[in-house]
Amino acid sequence: MFKKIMKGGHRKPSKSEANEPSSYGIGLPDNRSGPGSNVVVSHASRGALVNSSPSPVTATPPPPPMGSVEVLPLFRDVPVSERQTLFLRKLQNCCFLFDFTDTIKNARDKEIKRQTLLELVDFIQSGSSKVSESCQEEMIKMISVNIFRSLPPASHENTGQEPADPEEEEPYLEPSWPHLQLVYELLLRYVVSTDTDTKVAKRYIDHSFVLKLLDLFDSEDPREREYLKTILHRIYGKFMVHRPFIRKAINNIFYRFIYETERHSGIGELLEILGSIINGFALPMKEEHKLFLIRVLIPLHKPKPIIVYHQQLSYCIVQFVEKDYKLADTVIRGLLKYWPVTNCAKENLFLGELEEVLEATQPVEFQRCMVPLFQQIGRCLTSSHFQVAERALFLWNNEHIVGLIAQNRSVILPIIYPALEKNIQSHWNQAVHGLTTNIKKMFMEMDPELFEECQRQYEEKQLKSKEVEEQRQYKWKRLAEAAAERDGGGGEEDHMITS
């Protein structure tokens, strides 16, 4: 019995079968006779074009298609009463999957499918005929067959090498895009159509469908990610019942990216969607949304590929601060926590984002974090990388930030004055030297007494440091002399013993 079961199991497809266009069955109604009932698939040889004629349809499902796809009549060429049936048959036509690595192979069938997809898109977009529930279900099945697939591994995964800079990598372009684009367009038109009833559509665009859609965001093809971004955003807007689930699923992708892989192609697109979502948050803000900021958005500053998605991340962060100014302290301290130490390009990004956050920061929140903030800015001012130092100095070009600094100059100037003096005395870059001089003049005009006090304290500190350094050098000199005397005396004793 066991041997019989094993023999009756799934067999591996032969090489000849693997080369044929694959198809997944779409259920059709039984009454397929009448005008336009062309046979969809010809079982003749692939190269031959066989004229099909109406034939009786039995209840038995047809065998897997092994031939070429036939052209079906246009929607306008059949009566309105038969368009739903034709719609289903066209869906079945579009379930054929072809190998696009060979441009010549199945060229005729590929073009037929492309034209059929264009017709379906136009049919949904025109709204000339309401699509039945069964047609909607089969359409989502056809879309699933085409778009849900295993994505190819990244280039570094094949070679075992370290992943290269994402900005320098050539993006992988999906070979089947001529068909895939139209399938995505069909899904988009279906979602945004005013004729689409969400109560019906949510049965087919369910949690499982959304999860598979989110998995595709890891595609390396930027064209595909752009479509996915638009479609998911529309689904979020139209299907309110899915909103909490979508937010949670996106969070899970971020968690995996931050704490496990640090590799995902669609982080920027997902952040773009979230930027729009955050913009619509109602006030007072829910605790769930604040936790999302603390647990997801702020830790997203940690991964190395931040340069790829920083613009979108910065927008989301600033949206939170503009929505609720009390979050500014949390955001600024979060930036300081993940501030880069040796990556100058990343440090420049942080300074740019910090400026945007400070523009939306109120004086009370600024005072809570200004000490650690300007300790870090002071380190940036003296950076040997001139772009970092220059970007930090540019903060004084912002009127709102200068206003916050002026209100709290008694705390801020003593923190950054040593950095300003160090730049003037020893920084190698002339532009940095000039900008530093301008900021010193600004503080001098702002509060001459405070400036003189900071200057006096700095000079005293430098004098003490010089004295400490002289004492240290003197002690080392004494130790060296004592060691030399001891070594000299020990040498004479050893000579006497040996003689």
Disulfide bonds with the S-S distance in Angstrom:
none
